[in-house]
């Protein structure tokens, strides 16, 4: 199993709205892809910023490609992400899960 890790930062004032947006876009799409085994969404608010950490779980790199395309290490963004995110990191990180 593979963990795909993405990180994004929004203004703290937009944190709740961004989570709702995530549910309607990326999280919904994750769940629609064969080979996705779920996602954990973590949020940490520090001062004026909210950091989101998404850890999605996949059967294989082939399953991740169904979501992200052939360049599966490139982050996937949706049209309104630019209205929330302070920066758009170009890459994600993948780890093999050895034990859960």
N, C-alpha and C positions, 0 to 999 in steps of 0.2 A: 504494500500500500504506500502511496505517496501523499505527503502533506504539501500543499501549495500555500505559501504565506504572502499576504499582501498587507501593506500598511498605508494608511492615509490620514491626513490631519485636516480638520475643519475648524473654523471658529467655534468656540464653545456655545455661542448663541444659536448656532445652526445644527448642533449635535443631534437633537431629537428628530429634526426634519430630515437630516441626512440618513439616519437609521431607517426611517420610513421609506425614503427613496431607495436605499439598499435592498430593502425587502421586496420592492416592486421591480427591481432591475437585476442586479448581480445574484442575489440570493435565490430569486425565483429561477433565473437561468441555470445556476448550479444544479438545482434540484431536478431540472428537466433533462439533464445530460445523463445518458446511460454510463455507469461507471463512477458516478459521484456517490460518495458514501456519507455525505453530510458536511456541515460547516459549523465552526464555532466563531461567534462574533464577540470580540472583546473591545471595551471602550474605557479609556482613561481620560478624565478631564483634569487638566492642570492649568489653573489660571484662565487665560483667555482662549486656550486651545483644547480641542478634543482629539485624541489619537484613537483611531480604529485599527484593530488588528484582526484580519480574517484568516482563519486557518481552515482550508477546505481539504477534504480527504477523498482520494481517488484510487481506483483499482490499479491504474497504470498510467504511464505517460501517454499512451494512445488515447485513454479516456480524457486526459487533460487537453490533448489536441482537439478533441471534439468541441471543447469550450473555447480554447484560446487560439486555435489555429496551429500551423506548423511551427511558428516561432513561439513556442509555448512558454518561454521565459519572459516574454513581453507582457506587461500588465494590460488588462482589458478595462477600458473605460466606456462610459455611457454618456450620451449628449449633455446631460445636466450636471455631470460631475464637476465641470469647470465652475459651476455656480456655487459649489460647496467647498471643494478642496483648495487648500492653500498652495499646494504643489502636487504635481502628478508624476510620481516616481515611475520611471520607464520600465523597470524590471520587478519581477517577483522572485521568491526563493523557493526552492523545492528541497524536501528532505525525504529520504526513505524512512518509513516507520518500521522500526525493528521490534518494538513491543508496545502494546497499549494496556 
